[in-house]
Amino acid sequence: MIVGVETNDDAGVYRLTDDTALVQTLDFITAIGDGQPYTFGQIAAANSLSDVWAMGGKPITAMSIVCFPSDTMDISILRDIMTGALDKVNEAGVALLGGHSVRDNELKFGLSVTGIVHPDRVITNKAARLGDRLILTKPLGTGILNTAIKADMVGDELKKKAIYYMARLNKAAGEVMIDMGASAATDITGFGLIGHAWEMAHGSGVAIELEVEKIPVLERVVEFSRMGVVPGKLHDNLNYYECKTEGDLAKDEDWMSILNDPQTSGGLFISVPEDKAGEMLERIHAAGSPEAAIIGRVIDAHKGHIYLK
């Protein structure tokens, strides 16, 4: 075993030979997005696949995990979910081998994904180095926007934008990161940017400084946050990570909501040597993530703490 549960990494890694290791992960979520089964399948698949790219691996196979309320939902809904997921799996170049389904009162869907990586090229969340710059590849705010979408408070254009980002694969950005050699990486999901940055800082024995004005954020997120239209998990994140966050902006309610917003299928958060950061960002832009930005750096300060600048 190369990577297990001890560092809160995105996936486990097991060495098979001197030049091949397996990357293994599973993730499934409750219904999310615009209420359409097809887009839910896309988002759930993209979310599951992301963990392998975050570890520096190449996903090769997947199996579906389905919890379906067959007594209250028509089977055509499940068919549309599977179609959306299969489209994303095919886009990723991954083979869907099968899966398992159970009857449940609540709809849930996701994938168990297996990838491969060279044992010497595994990227974990515990190797960020002092002086590294930090790149985020997708804008924040999908957790808050999903809550607003469920309340029918979001227009079609913004709804489509949020769904686009959640359904967009991290494949292209991940391949750039792998090719150029990131120091460390993770993807931003349920613990929000602060939570996943803390995991990286804590695991690496460093501190992280975030330049908040450079962080890409979706429209109307602050507006909905001020109205109290936020997911319950956001409050859990705030309560847990507040003591690990430093700086005057740690008292700013708007930014703390944004930075603790739980994301679904969020972007990659990449720690990269400063001399590679500019070129990596340019290549990530060219690969289809024009909103990606350098949002901070790894610093020598209170270990495991996040400084907001």
Residue pairs with C-beta under 8 A, 6 or more apart in sequence:
1 12
1 13
1 14
1 15
2 13
2 14
2 15
2 21
2 119
2 122
3 9
3 11
3 12
3 13
3 55
3 122
3 124
4 12
5 12
7 124
7 125
7 126
7 199
7 203
8 125
8 199
8 203
9 55
9 124
9 125
9 126
9 186
10 25
10 50
10 51
10 52
10 54
10 55
10 125
10 186
10 187
11 23
11 24
11 25
11 51
11 52
11 54
11 55
11 57
11 113
11 115
12 23
12 24
12 25
13 21
13 22
13 23
13 24
13 55
13 57
13 117
13 119
13 122
14 21
14 22
14 24
15 21
15 119
16 22
18 119
19 118
19 119
20 116
20 117
20 118
20 119
21 116
21 117
21 118
21 119
21 122
22 114
22 115
22 116
23 51
23 52
23 55
23 57
23 59
23 114
23 115
23 116
23 117
23 122
24 112
24 113
24 114
24 115
25 48
25 51
25 52
25 112
25 113
26 48
26 65
26 110
26 111
26 112
26 113
27 47
27 48
27 51
27 110
27 111
28 44
28 48
28 65
28 67
28 108
28 109
28 110
28 111
29 43
29 44
29 47
29 108
29 109
29 110
29 264
30 106
30 107
30 108
31 40
31 107
32 40
32 43
32 44
32 146
32 166
32 264
33 39
33 40
33 43
33 146
33 149
33 162
33 163
33 166
34 149
34 159
34 163
35 149
36 80
37 77
37 78
37 80
37 81
37 84
38 80
38 81
38 83
38 84
39 84
39 163
39 167
40 81
40 84
40 109
41 80
41 81
41 82
41 83
41 84
41 85
41 86
41 87
41 88
41 109
42 84
42 85
42 87
42 88
42 167
43 84
43 163
43 166
43 167
43 264
43 265
44 81
44 85
44 109
44 110
44 111
45 62
45 84
45 85
45 86
45 88
45 89
45 110
45 111
46 88
46 166
46 167
46 168
46 169
46 170
46 265
47 110
47 166
47 189
47 264
47 265
48 62
48 110
48 111
48 112
48 113
49 59
49 62
49 88
49 89
49 92
49 94
49 111
49 113
49 169
49 170
49 171
50 169
50 170
50 174
50 187
50 189
50 265
50 268
51 113
51 187
52 58
52 59
52 113
52 114
52 115
53 59
53 170
53 171
53 173
53 174
53 175
53 177
53 178
53 187
53 268
54 123
54 170
54 174
54 185
54 186
54 187
54 268
55 115
55 117
55 122
55 123
55 124
55 185
56 117
56 121
56 122
56 123
56 174
56 177
56 178
56 182
56 185
57 115
57 116
57 117
57 122
58 115
58 116
58 117
59 92
59 93
59 94
59 113
59 114
59 115
60 94
60 95
60 114
60 115
60 116
61 94
61 95
61 96
61 97
61 113
61 114
62 89
62 94
62 95
62 96
62 97
62 111
62 112
62 113
62 114
63 96
63 97
63 98
63 99
63 100
63 111
63 112
64 82
64 85
64 96
64 98
64 99
64 100
64 101
64 109
64 110
64 111
65 99
65 100
65 108
65 109
65 110
65 111
65 112
66 78
66 81
66 99
66 100
66 101
66 102
66 108
66 109
67 101
67 102
67 103
67 104
67 106
67 107
67 108
67 109
68 78
68 101
68 102
68 103
68 104
68 107
69 103
69 104
69 105
69 106
69 107
70 103
71 103
73 107
77 107
78 101
81 109
85 96
85 109
85 111
86 96
88 167
88 169
89 95
89 96
89 111
91 169
91 171
92 169
92 171
94 113
99 111
99 112
121 178
123 177
123 178
123 182
123 184
123 185
124 184
124 185
124 203
125 184
125 185
125 186
125 196
125 199
125 200
125 203
125 204
126 184
126 200
126 203
126 204
127 183
127 184
127 204
127 271
128 183
128 184
128 200
128 201
128 204
128 206
128 208
128 271
128 298
129 183
129 204
129 206
129 271
129 273
129 298
130 206
130 298
130 299
130 300
131 273
131 274
131 297
131 298
132 183
132 184
132 271
132 272
132 273
132 274
132 277
132 297
132 298
133 271
133 272
133 273
133 274
133 277
133 294
133 296
133 297
133 298
134 197
134 208
134 210
134 269
134 270
134 271
134 272
134 294
134 295
134 296
134 297
134 298
135 268
135 269
135 270
135 272
135 277
135 280
135 281
135 284
135 292
135 293
135 294
135 295
136 188
136 193
136 215
136 216
136 267
136 268
136 269
136 270
136 292
136 293
136 295
137 170
137 173
137 267
137 268
137 269
137 270
137 284
137 289
137 291
137 292
138 165
138 168
138 188
138 216
138 263
138 266
138 267
138 268
138 289
138 291
138 292
139 165
139 216
139 217
139 218
139 267
139 291
140 188
140 192
140 193
140 215
140 216
140 217
140 218
140 221
140 258
140 259
140 261
140 263
140 266
141 162
141 217
141 218
141 221
141 258
141 261
142 162
142 165
142 166
142 218
142 261
142 263
142 264
142 265
142 266
143 192
143 230
143 231
143 233
143 234
143 261
143 262
143 263
143 264
144 221
144 224
144 225
144 229
144 230
144 231
144 234
144 257
144 258
144 261
145 154
145 158
145 159
145 162
145 218
145 220
145 221
145 224
146 162
146 231
146 264
147 224
147 229
147 230
147 231
148 154
148 220
148 224
148 229
149 159
149 162
151 229
153 224
153 229
154 162
154 220
158 218
158 219
158 220
161 218
161 219
162 218
165 218
165 265
165 267
166 264
166 265
167 265
168 265
168 288
168 289
170 187
170 267
170 268
172 284
172 287
172 288
172 289
173 267
173 268
173 284
173 287
173 288
173 289
173 292
174 268
175 287
176 280
176 283
176 284
176 287
177 185
177 268
177 270
177 272
177 280
177 284
180 272
180 276
180 279
180 280
180 283
181 272
181 273
181 276
182 270
182 271
182 272
182 280
183 271
183 272
183 273
184 200
184 204
184 270
184 271
185 268
185 269
185 270
185 271
186 196
186 199
186 200
186 268
186 269
187 196
187 266
187 267
187 268
187 269
188 196
188 263
188 266
188 267
188 268
188 269
189 196
189 262
189 263
189 264
189 265
189 266
190 233
190 262
190 263
190 264
191 198
191 199
191 237
191 241
191 262
192 234
192 237
192 241
192 259
192 260
192 261
192 262
192 263
193 210
193 215
193 258
193 259
193 260
193 261
193 263
193 269
194 237
194 241
194 244
194 245
194 256
194 259
194 260
194 306
195 237
195 240
195 241
195 260
196 269
197 208
197 210
197 269
197 306
198 208
198 241
198 244
198 304
198 305
198 306
200 208
200 269
200 271
201 207
201 208
201 298
201 303
201 304
201 305
201 306
202 303
202 304
204 271
204 298
205 303
205 304
206 298
206 299
206 300
206 303
207 298
207 299
207 300
207 301
207 302
207 303
207 304
207 305
207 306
207 307
208 296
208 297
208 298
208 299
208 305
208 306
208 307
209 296
209 297
209 298
209 299
209 301
209 306
209 307
209 308
209 309
210 259
210 295
210 296
210 306
210 307
210 308
210 309
211 295
211 296
211 309
212 249
212 255
212 259
212 295
212 308
212 309
214 293
214 294
214 295
214 296
215 258
215 259
215 293
215 295
216 291
216 292
216 293
217 258
221 257
221 258
221 261
222 254
222 257
222 258
224 230
225 253
225 254
225 257
225 258
225 261
226 253
226 254
230 257
230 261
231 261
231 262
233 262
234 257
234 260
234 261
234 262
237 260
237 261
237 262
238 256
238 257
238 260
241 260
241 306
242 250
242 256
244 304
244 305
244 306
245 256
245 305
245 306
245 307
245 308
246 301
246 302
246 305
246 306
246 307
246 308
247 307
247 308
247 309
248 308
249 255
249 256
249 308
249 309
250 256
250 308
252 308
255 308
259 308
267 289
267 292
270 280
271 298
272 280
274 297
277 294
278 294
281 292
281 293
281 294
284 292
285 292
296 309
299 307
301 307
